[in-house]
Each structure stands twice: as structure tokens, then as C-alpha cells.
Amino acid sequence: MNHFQLKFLVDVGVGRQVEHYLQTRGYDIKTVRAIDNKMSDTDIIRLAVKENRMVVTMDKDFGELVYHCGMDHCGVLLLRLEDATGAEKVQVVDDILANYSTQIYHCFCVFQNDKLRIKRAVHYSTVKTITTRIVLSIGLKPVG
């Protein structure tokens, strides 16, 4: 996937400089700021999935939603850059996209301490479907 095929939904806390950087580089982006800056994290992920977008955020709650609540996603880029300037955030995003743009889509990615961790997504709706099929194939009634 080349970088122009990546689509992003940028959370408010990431900042206008990153939003501007992505727009000027030709990425297809939407910003939570322009849609509803009080949008819930759950609604952000749902919108991103509906539009096949990767969420760019600084909010750690997205990890909770993905890993503990089992929300499907099209990718999350969590920037752990709490004290960074806008220019520093842009540099990090630029480096990530220059080096990992083909690897991050549909992954949960965390940038922290100058390192990027990329974790492949587990789509819980798919797991539930597979589990239901297995249960039905052995003659049991699925629960829930």
C-alpha cells in the first residue's frame, strides 16, 4: 500500500500541525476537530472503521477499547509524545510514514521513547464468527 492510499482520522489532541502535514502530503484525512471535537473515543473508532481510516491519537484509552473491549479497527497510531511540540510530532509522523507506511495499516501502533511498536490487529467480530461456526459445526448452541 503506498502512502496515498492510507486514510486517517486524526484525533484532536494530535494537533493542527500534524493535520496540516498530512493534508499537504496528499493523505486522505478527516479530523475529529472538524467533525465534533467532543466525539467519544468509541464513536471515533466506529467512524474510522466505517470509512476505512486509521486513527492517529495521543489518547491511551484507544488501547483499552481495542484490547479490552474488543473493538474492531482499521489501525491506530498512538503517539506517546505528551511534551512534544507540534514540529516534533510532525517529525515523528513523517519518520513513521517514510519507513513503515506499508506495515502500519490495520495494526495497533505505539510510538514511545523513540521506538515504534506495531501489533497486528485481531478483528474480534471475525473471531466471534469463526468461533460460532466451530461451535455450530460440532453441534453446540452458541452463547451470546
C-alpha angles and dihedrals in degrees: 000000000000119000094257090064092057112100122198140198106200118207119224097249093060091072142230095276092063090044090052092045092054093046094049091049091058100253119150102243140166123190128218086217090064095042104042120323090204094054112139120246089243091055091047091056092044092052091046091052092046090053097035093243133149114233117232110199147147092211115110090201089083089071089056092051094048101040105028102029094036098230116172116235142175092229138307126220107198111193111201093197102124096158098034124120121235090257091052091051090050091051091051093048090047091052093047094050093044093053107025109024092119093049105045103062112110090007134112104238128187124191112198135144092006092304132108119213115196119196121185115240123252109207105215095197088058091048090050091050092049091046091050091050091050092049092048092047091058093046102254127131113247116239118228 
